[in-house]
Amino acid sequence: MGSKNDVLQVGSNELELVDFRIFKEENGKTYEGIYGINVAKVREIIKYPKLTELPGVPEYIEGIFDLRGVVIPVVNLAKWMGIKTPENKEIHPRVIIAEFNNILIGFVVHEAKRIRRISWSDIEPASFSSGEGILDKSKITGVTRIENDEVLLILDLESVVEDLGFYQPDVDSEVAIDRFSGMAMVLDDSLTARKIVKDALQKMGFTVIEAKDGEEGMEKLEELYGHYGEDISEKMKIIVSDVEMPRMDGFHFAAKAKEDPRFEKIPIVFNSSISDHFSEERGKEAGGEGYMVKFDANVFYAEISKIVRSHIRQAS
């Protein structure tokens, strides 16, 4: 999978992707779909294992298998995306073992190609119109062009995580939710994740400002500074940022915000499905006050409350 010694510099706005392919049959023709998943989420890539089928699960759940003592659900990405696989093409599927939210999930792909290093600035949000051979754009978070003018798509695999019920958006009944006033900003390219975080922040009393990526986040901060001036650090109590976002990722956003004297005092906490220790360390280097793995409501409320209270004490 490559060495972590080849470290992506914090604030460099780059990521490494595993390039994988899924073949699609449409109107008698075979199309090769090119997709990517962040290397930071990939544990390993294996041959298709022997699976145990589960009754009463969605069709795209192929089954489960035991990987060195850990039971892993396996998701067929072609079925999840509603893609018809060509019957006349010989395919030797691979399973990408990815870690989301401290849980391992296997994703069936038709071919795993290579690792690519790409700048987030070269990845555009999925706002294009659907064309021949391209799937429902609601399942895509980003798109970038590679060699031969081909298009690589980054899938919203967090939607799979939510469909499987791994998010815990409800807080335990005995846990009291602290209430605050003022604004909070949430940055996330996934509409699903953004809604979950927004709802949680609103329950805490915050007025929530939304942004789809780091670039829009900086634009929103500029607008708010134009309105509140030097009081922005008092008005904006916290920024909750995803890490993986088109155009400008969360680490690059945090580094830019923290080096700007107008915004440096606003606390930033990362909220990401990447659950490796390396990313948590990168978050600290970028200037973040915290790092959470999506999405456990109890952890979220506790971490946000702790950071906001510390911010209020320092401001008073």
N, C-alpha and C positions, 0 to 999 in steps of 0.2 A: 504493500500500500504506500510505500515511500516512507522516508524518515522524517520524524519530527525535528531532526537536526536542521533540516532545510526549512528553517522557521520563516513564516510569513511575518514581516515586520508589522508591529502594532501601528495602526493608522495608515497602513499602505493601501487600504481599500482593495485588497486582492483576496481571492480565495482559490482553493484547488478543488476541482470537480472530478469525480469518476464519470467518464463518458460511457454511457450504455445505450443499447439499441433495443427497440421493440418494432417488430414488423407488423404491417397492417395490410389487409386485403380490402380493396375498394374498387368496385366496378371492374372486377376481373384483373386488376393490377395490384402489384405488391409495392408498398411504400416502406421505406426505412425511416422510422422516427428516431431522432437523436435527442437524448435526454442527459441530464446531469444531476448528481447528488454530491453534496459537500463531503470531501474526504474526512473532515472532522467527525462526521456521523457514521462512517463506515468502519466496521470492525474487521470484516474479511469478506471474501467472495468465494463461494463453494459450488460444487456441482449440485444438481437437484437431488435432495435427500429423499429417503423413504419417509412418507408422511402418514400420520394418523388423522383420518378425516373426522370432522366434528359435526354433529347433527345440529340443525337449526341456526346455522350461521350464514351470513351473506355469501353469495356465489363466489365472490372474489377471494374469500378465505379458503385457500387450498387445503389447509390442515395445520397440524403442529408436528414438531419433531424435537428430539432431545439433542442439544449441542453441549457436550461436556457438562452434563448435569443441569443445564438451563433449558426449560421448555420454551420454544420459540414459535409464535404464530407466523404463518407464511401467507403473504398477500400476493395474488396474481395481478400485477400492475395493468396488464392488457385488459383483463376483465373489469378491474376497477375503473378504467378509463372508457369502457364500452367499446374497445377495439376488437375487431374480428381478425383473428390470427390466420394467415394464409395456410391452407391445408397442403398445398403442393410444394412448400418450401421446407427443407430439412432444417430443424432448429434444435440446437443443443442448449437448453436453458441453463442459466446460472442463477444462483440466489445471492443477492447482496444482503449481508447481515449488517443492519444499521441499528444504531442506538439512539433512541428518541426518549427524552423524559425519563432517563434511567431505566428504560425497558428496551430489550432487544426484539427487533422485528425483522423477518426475512421478506425480501421483495424479489419476486420472480421476474427476470429480464431475459431477453432472447440472446443477448451478446454483451459482454463487457469489453470495452475497447482499450481505454488508456486513461491516464490522468492528465488533466489540463489545468494550467494556471491562467486565470482570467481576472481582469479588473472588474470590480462591481460597476465602475463607470461605463463599461461596455455592455452591461446587462440592462435592458429596458423592461419596465413593468409590462405585464401581459395585457396591453390595451389595444392590441392589433385585432383586426377583423378575422374571423375564421375563414380558412381557405381549404383547398383540396388537400386532404391528407393530414390536416391539423385538427387536434381534438378540441373538445370544449375548453375554452380559455379560462373558465372558472377553476380548473384544476391546475393552472399554471401560475407561478409567481413571477417568472422572468423569462426573457428570451434574448439570445445573443447570436450574432453571426460568427461562423468559423470559416475554415478554408473552403474554397469552391463556392462561396456565397451560400453555404448551407446554414440552417437554423438549428441551434441547440436550445431545448426547452428545459427550464427548471420547474419540476412539479411541486405542487403544494401538498407535500406528503404529510403535513400536519393535519390535513383534512382526514387522512386515513387514521391518524392517531386519535382524532376526535370521534370518528365513526366507530372505532374499536372500544370507545369508552374509557380511554386511559387518562383523559383530563379529569380533574376533580374540582369543578367550578363551584361546588357548594361547601360552605364552611361547616365544621362540626357545630351541632346545636348548642353546646356548652361554651363555645368560644365567643367572647364579646368582640364586636368590631369597633375599633376606635373611630371617632368622627373628627374630621378636620374641615377647614374652609380653605378657599383659595383654588388655584388651578393646578392641574396635573396634565402632562403631555404623554401620549402613548405613540410610539413609533413601531409599526409592524406592517409588512407587506401582505400578510395573510389576513383577509377580512375576518375569518373565523377567530384567529387569535386576538385580533384587535378588539372584536366585540366582547370577548371574554374578559380582557383586561379593562376595557372601558366600563363594563358593568360593575366589576369589582371596585374600581376607583370611585365610581358614582355612589356606591353603597357606603363608601368612607366619607362622602360629603364633598368630594372634589368636583369642580367644573372641568370637564375633560376636553382637551384639544387633541385632535388626531392628525397623524401624518403617516404616509405610506412608505417613507424611506428617509434616510438621513438628510438627503438634499432638501426634501420638503420640510423636514424638521428644522433645518437651519433657516429656511424661508419663514416658517411660522415664528421662530424666535425673533427674527428681524422685525416682523410685523408687530409682535407684542412689545418689543423694545420701543418701536415708534409710538406706541400707545401709552406704555407705562413708564418709559425712561428708566432711570436708575432704580425704580421700585420693582423692577421685574423679578429680582431675586427674592423679594418678599412675597410677591404675588404668586410666582410659580414655585410650588412646594417640592415638586419632584418630576423627573422625566423617567419614564419606563420604556426602555428601548430593546427591540429585537436586535440580534446580531446580523443575521443574513437578510439583506435587503438590496434590491437593485439600485443602481446609480451610486449610492453611498451607503456602506454598511454601518452597523452600530458602533464598532470600534473607531472608525474614521470620524463618524459624527461626534462621538464623545471627545476624541482628541481635539477636534476643531473647537467644540464648545468650551472645553476646559482651558484652551489657550487664549480665549477671548475674554478680556477682563469684564465685559458686560454680563457674561453668562457663567463665569467660572465657579460661582458660589452655588449654582443650582445643582442639587444632587442628582446623579444619574445612576439608575440601577438597571442592569441587563436582565432581560427575561427571554430565555432562549431554549429551544429544544435540544441544543448541543449540550451534552452532559459530561464532557471530559474535563479533567482538571486543567489541561493546557489552556482551554478557552477561558476558564475562570481567571487564570493568571493573566491572560492577555487583557481581560476586562479591567483588572486592577491597574495594569500598565497604561491603559487608555484613559484612566482617571475616574473609572466608575466606583461608586460607593458600595455597590453590592452586585451579586450575580445569582440569579434564580433559574432553576430549570422548570420549564412549563409543565403542567400548570397544576399546582396544589394550592387550593384556596387558603388553607391554614398557614402554609409557609408564606404565601404572598402577603396576607394581611399582617402577619407578624413582622416581616422584613420591611414592608413599606412603612408601617407605624414606627419602627425603630429608627429608620433613616430620616423620616419627616420630623420626628420629635427632636432628633439631634440637630437637624437643620434649623428648627425654630429656636432652640436654645442658643445656638451660635449666632443667630441673627439678632437676638434680644440683648 
